[in-house]
Amino acid sequence: MKVSVSWLKDLVVFNNDIDELAEKLSMTGFEVESLEDLSAQAKNVVIGYVDEITPHPNAEKLKVCSVDVGLPKKLSIVCGAPNVKPGYHVLVAKVGAYLSSKSLKIKLSNLRGVESAGMICSLDELGIESSNEGIEILEESEDNIPPIGSNAVDYLGLNDIIIELAITANRPDGMSMAGIAREISIITNSKLTLPTLNFKKDFEKFEPQIREKETIGSDFIYSLTYIDNIDNTGKINKSISNKLNSLRQNCINPVVDITNFLMLEQGQPLHAFDADLLDNIVGRIVMPNDFGIRNGREGESFIALDKKEYKLNKNIKVITCGDIPIAIAGVIGGKNSSVSAKTTRVWLEAAVFTPTSVRNSSREIGLRTDASSRYEKGISPNMTTAVSLRASDLISLELGGNVKSTHVNNEFIRKDISVNIRIDKINKVLGKLSCIDSNEVDKSSNTFRYLNKDEIESLLIKLGCLITQTSSGWDVQIPPYRSLDLTREIDLIEEIARLIGYDNFDSNMPDPLEPGVLTPANLVERRLRNSFIHNGFQEVVTSSLVGPDNTDENAVIIKNPLLSETSRLRTNVWDEHLKILQRNVSFGSEGCWIFEIAKTYKKDKESFVETNLLAGALTGNKRFSRWGSASKQISLDYFEARGKLKQSLDVLGIETIDKQLIEKKFMHPGRTSELFVEGKSIGFFGQIHPSLSEEYDLIKETYLYNLELDSLVKASTRKTNWTRVYKDYPTVPYMERDIALIHSRKYSSLEIINLIKKSGRPLLEKVELIDRYEGSSIPHDSVSQAFRIKYRDPKKTLIEEDINPIHEKIRSALKEKLNADLRS
């Protein structure tokens, strides 16, 4: 929200320094994002008078102008504007001026052999929107012309500072100049000089043709005012046009300018329809009941004021006249009923639509306007008719219009909101006060006190509330402009704290202070993050919101998304991880290893399931140098990539078991394994399918892993794993034996290792695969593998007689269970 300081001074009396005011606004909840001095746009631009014009000797379209700017010598300026002529006042940028809107510095220049000592300016060149072609001629828009040589800042309305504020969703009243003026009045104890609004006049009741009433809302209001005899051919007065220009609001025609002016002043959007055009649309004289509101129809088209054609659908609310769309409710009007210089009669609309309906319409057509941004935050229905009356009065005063009739939908009932607030509750929530003001509290004393009744009453009155004392506190009547956000006792308590300043209340820390501790689950996450980083991975954070291209039938669809690209919750993270790899590789990275602790979501019948994951991806090799290696390997093979994951998970002190997995469509069927912990499947690791690597333009040796974090945490924090058990280091040597066997391919090395471990108790300490062979010398459905077995007895040195029986037992088990052919 942009706020004009000069306009503010018309609404509230204050003399604060701008930086001080900005600080006060920020501290009370209206964060100041920027300050802009508009006078910089016209620095060193003055009022000039064109005394004489001669043709340029070397260019037909250029003219040499003799311009008086109040200096002893007239300036010679070359100008190419078609409307420059002698005897008129113009705007002149002298040498040294800087036109910030065009990033142009004016220098003494030579144009086709003639020296030019300045520039005669158009409004556009000074950063002011204008429909005029060519330079600005002061006589065409101003009766009282400033003196020659005077600064043009005041004439242009640029003697102003613009404050840009971030308005929070709970303060829709801040979307208006009047709302900010009220805030400044409260925080600076200044007097308000707001224009008077008439809340008492009764409008005639009428029934607009409203369909789908349930989508309109209980606070819906729709009012119409019929005004004729309007003179819309000229320009709005200078005071209003300067205010609009300072806030980058284009001046279009007087009627539209007045509606825009009041939207900025009061925060209530208004819209005017040309009554003659509406009569042509309907084919007769339009009556109030001809207006209506309905959903757009599929395939229906609508040409808006921006001259663009929009396709309507059932999610878009439209204003109709004779069932023909004339506006998209709360967003933009239609070209078929637009007000122009020819307009003499209007129907003035003032309405309140639900934030949801306006947001949906705005999103569907991809257009956000000043009006829709205000409707989305919420408009107080108690202000609507009063602002409409002020608009009617301005149209009558400025344009000679006659107000013939005023109408409002009969479902609207003005609501007076009263809230009971208790002084005991205030003191309980806010605690004791350390200091409000140096005059009220002795800062040298270390005493604290509760707020007293006079202080609370004073703050409530400043807010514009009417108060009545009760036995426990006050009955507070909320002003109409705050009826949306001050609806509960706690809302008023928050306002009291905000205006006093949260830093002025005593802090109540727990006594004694005890340090926080990390839970085992927190420690596991921290260890995992550190371990992955130490092993060369980088942590990423991806959005949980995805677009409609995620076609998973179990996806959770968001009812009111901001964008169609963020309309669903993700059901996987690997898709985004592959995009990250693709992006890094395309920028020249030879290796990209990432991990993320993330959540996925899915719909399960009537409930929703949220899953915590440890997931990531690897592609390429991240070695720092290649001088020690003869090969130029740019990828990891399956076992290297799996080893990186194993190294990172070793910090948990749990064993993960791999079994071949061929069911994942997006994974390579022969190079994907399902991972198990404590006999339970926790996810998968493997190489992506060749079609997927081609789709993302990645090398084929690209790997994904997707593990259930909760299962990892549960296993690693189990008492037997979490509590470290230390054993004596063995003082006796171990003995090794190798077993080589030929067996059917259907048996995995994991199954063989488990069988060897089971048969080799109690002396077997470790078994590992050391060799694997398959080729023409053995049957095609068989494979040859060799295992190295380590035996040890912690109490004595083993001899052959100790080992042979156990080793023979293992060989026998392999023959019987696997039908293996043991090699000598």
FENJO-V276100 format. One line per field, one symbol per residue. psi: psi as a letter, one per 30 degrees, with the letter a starting at -180 (. if undefined). A space follows every 50 residues. Layout:
psi: ???
This chain:
psi: kkkkeeeefffkjlgkkeeeeeeeeefgfikjelkkjffffhkgklklkj ekklkkfgkeflkjkjkjgglekkkjkkkgkfgkllglklkkjlkfljje fghkkkljljjhfkkkhakkkleefggkkkfkkalkjeffgkejkllkfl kfeeefggilkkkkkjklfgifffgleeeeeeeeeefghlkkhkkkkjff kklkkljljklhfffelfgkkjkkkkkahkjgfbllleeeeeeeefghjk kdleeeeeeeeeeeefgjklkkkjeeeeeeefglkkleffklklklkkfk lkjlfggkkkklaffkkkkljhgkkfljkfdkllffgkkaffkfkljkkk ljlkeeeeeeeeeefhkkleeeeeeefkkjfffeeeeeeeeeeeeeeegg lkjelkkkkffkkkkjkkkkkkeeeeeeefalkekekffekjffkgllll kleeeeeeeeeefgkkkkklefcljkkklefgfefiflefeeeeeeeeee jfffkkkjkkjlkkkllkleeeeeeeeeeeeeefgglkkljlkfklaffj gkfgkjkkeilelffhflkkflfeeeeeeeeeeeefggkfkjkllkjlkl klkjcflkkkkkljlalkklkgkelgfgkflikglkleeeeeeeeeeeff ffglkkkkkkkgfjeglkffhkkkkkkhgkkfalklklkeeeeeeghllf ikkkkjkjeeeeeeefgkefeejkkklkkkglllkkkkkklklkffklee eeeeeeeefgkgfkekklkfkkkkafflkfglkkkkkkkkkkjfflklle feeeeeeeeeeeeeeeefhkjkk.
